[in-house]
Amino acid sequence: MQVSGRVGVGPRRAIAFLVAAAVLLSIGFVVAPAPFAGGGYGTFYDNSPLVDSLGVNFADYRRAGTGIPSPGLQDIIDYWSRYHVVKALLATLLLGVLIALGIQLWGKFRDARTTTSLVAGGVAVTILAVVALILVIANIQGALAPFASLLPLVPAVQLDEVGRAFADAGASSHDPVLAAIESDFVRYHAILAGIAAVATVALIAANVLFWRLFANAADSRIRRASAAFGISGALLALGLLVVIAANVSTAMAPSEPLRNFFGVT
């Protein structure tokens, strides 16, 4: 009995460590990106310096009409890319911790007789892992296409002006600024489609493992849990396929989505 008790200490400590790491990474995901990205564009609770500077520099960018970001706007774009790099790294670490936590819980689930709390914990970790995966995808996208990612932060008055310009037939082909915005908009959606495709392949591989476990397991609890994970993973993969199709469609024919983004017809 003493040996059995000591054996259980390791997994409990590992789970406690992973839970603490997940909490710290979640807090870091919120508070760390702004200071680590540098630039003096505010904090997680006050991004007004970023919004104010973006409004001034975006107005200068429109007036210049060259489609080439001014040094001020380029500095903001570079900051926004670094900001999302930090968030993507933290979200990736969080996803890894949650996967490791899920593996630990799975090991305890296989060996335990009472599994209610382990099932609840497994469901919670799975949901959090899906959220972390979404954060990884979104922040890699923001890091690789920061200009398009910044557009929602541009003051509404300026966005309305750009939207009216896009409403003019063929405007983007004559205005370098509109052409640059459209080009980055296309890149933004193409990147998301590519990242989602990689995530879909990973999910399919994980699903194969779960369904193999389902087929080979003799324990009915393991079979039910494997089937639940397999079905959930398949549904998530299908959702990502929809995301891929939508973003490929937008990247190939951006005119109407751009008009919808700016709220014009």
N, C-alpha and C positions, 0 to 999 in steps of 0.2 A: 504493500500500500504506500509506503514511503517513496519507493521508486516511481510509482505511478503519479504521485503528487508532484515530484520534482520534474517529471516529464512534462506535466501540464504548465509549469511555470514559464518555459520558453515561449510557447505560443501566446500565452497571455501577455507577456512582456512585449512580444513582437507586435501584437495587435494594439496595445496601449501606445507603443512608440509610433506606429503608423497613424493612429488616430490623431495623436499630438502633431505629427508632421503635416497631416492633411489640414488641420486647423490653422497651423502657422502659415502654410502655403496659401490657404484661402485668404487670410488676413494680408499676407504679402502681396497677393494678386491685386488687392484693392489699393493698398497704400504705397507700395514700392515703385511702380512704374514711373511716376512723375519725377521723383528725385533721382532715380537711377538714369533716366533719359536725359536729365539736365535741361538747360535752355531757359530756365526761369519762367516757365509758362503755367505756373500755378501748381496746385496740389490736387489730391483726389477729392477734396471737399470744396475746392474753389478753382474752377478752370477759367474764370473770367479773364485773366491775362492772356490766355490762349485765344479765346473768342474775340477779345478786343483787338489783339494784334492781327489775327486772321482777317477780321473785317477791314482793317486799314490796308493791309498788304494785298488782299484780294481785289480791293477797289483799284489799287495802283496797277495790279496785273491786268485788270480789264481795260484800264485807260491806256496802258502801253500798247496793247493790241498785237503783241508779237507772238504770244503763245509760249514764251519762255519765262519761267518764274523769275521774279526779281530776287536779289539776294535775301531780302527779308522773308519773302514767301518760301524760298527754298530752305531757309533755316527752319521755318515752321514744319515744312514737309519732312525734313530730315529728323526733326524732333519727334514727329508723329510716328515715323517709321521705327525709331529707337524705342519709343513708348510701347509700341505693339510687339517689338522683339522681346522686351522684358516680360510683357504679359504672356506672350506665347511660350517663353521658356518656363515661367512659373506654372502656367496651365499644363504644360507637358509633364513637369515634375509632379504636379498634383494628380494627373491622370495615372502616372506610373505608381505613385503611392496608393492610389485607390485600387489599382489592379493588384498590387501586392497584398493589400488588405483583403481584397476579395479572395485571393488564393489562400490566405490564412484562414478566413472564415469557412471556405470550402473544405479545407482540411479538417477543421473542427466539426463541421456538419457531417462529414463522412463517418467520423468516429463517435459522435454523440448520440445518445438515446433521446434526449429531450432537445428538440431543434427549433421550437417556436421563436425564441429570441435570435437564434442564428439566422433563421429565414428572414425575420424582420430586418436584421442587420445587413444581410445579403441584398435584400431589395433596396434598402437605403443606399448602400454602396454602389449598386448598379445604376441607380438613378443619378447619383452624384458623378459617376464615371461618364455617363452620357452627357451630362452638363459640361464636364471638363473637356470632353472630346469636342463639343460644339465650340467651347472657348478657344481651344487650340486652333481649330479650323478658322474661326473668325479672326483671330489675332495674327495668324500667319498671313491671311488675306490682307489685313490692315498694314502689316509690315511690308508686304511686297507691292501694294498699291495704295500708298498713304494719301496721295492727293485726292483720289476719289473718295477715300474714307473720311477725309476732312470736310467734304462738301456739305454734309448735314449740319456742320457747325458754322457755316457761313451765314451771316445775318440774313433774315428772311427777305428784306428789301432787295438785297443784291441777288439772291437766288431768283426772285421774281423777275428781275431784269434779264438775267441769263435765260430764264424760261421763256420770256417773251421773244428773245432773240432766236431761241431754238424753234419757236412756233412759226417763224418765217420760213417759207419753203426754201430748202437748200442753203440755209444760213451757215450751217457748219462747214460747208465746202468753201466758203469765202472768208470766214472769220477764223484766223489762226487760234484765237483763244477758245472758241467753241470747238474747233477741230481737236485741240489738245484735250479739252474736257471729255469729248466723246471718245477719244483714243484711250484715255485712262479709265473711263467708264467700262469700255470693252475689256481692257486688261484686268480690271477688278473682277469682273464676272468670269472671265476665262480662268483666272487663278483659282477662284472658288470652285469651279468645276473640276479643275485638276486635283486640288487638295481633297475634295469630296470623293473623287475616284479612287485615290490612294486609300482613304479611310474605308471605302466600300470593300476594296480587296481585302483589307485586314479583317473586317467584320465577317466576310465570307469565309476566310480561313479559320477564324474563331468558331464560326457556326459549324464547320466541318468537324472540328474537334468535339464540340458538344454533342452532335448527332452520333458520332462514333461512340462517345461515352454512353449515350442513351442506348445504343444498340448492344453494347457489350456488358452493361451493368446488370447485376442480378438483383441488387437492392432497389426496391420500388421507389424509395425516397430519392435515390440518385437519379433514377430514370425520370421521375417527375420534375426534379430540379433541372436536369439537363434539357428536357423538352421545353421547359419554361424559358430557359436562357436561349435555346435554339430559336424558338418562335419570336422572342423579343429581338434577338439579333437580326433575324430575317426581316422583321418589320422595320427596324432601324435602317437596314441596308436598302430596303425598298424606298424609305423616305429619302435617303441620300441619293438614290437613283433619280428621284423626282427633282431634287435640288440640282443635280448634274444636268438633267434635261432642260430645266428652266434657265440655268445660267449659260449653257451652250447656246440656247435659242436667243437669249439676250445679247450675248457676245456677237452672234452672227447677224442679228438684225436689231441694232441698238436704238434706232430712231424713235420708235413708239415707247419703249421703256424709258428713254431719256425724257420724253415729253411727260410721261406719267410721273417720273421722279420730280420734275419741276412743276407739276400740276397744271400743265397747259394741254390744249387740244389742237 
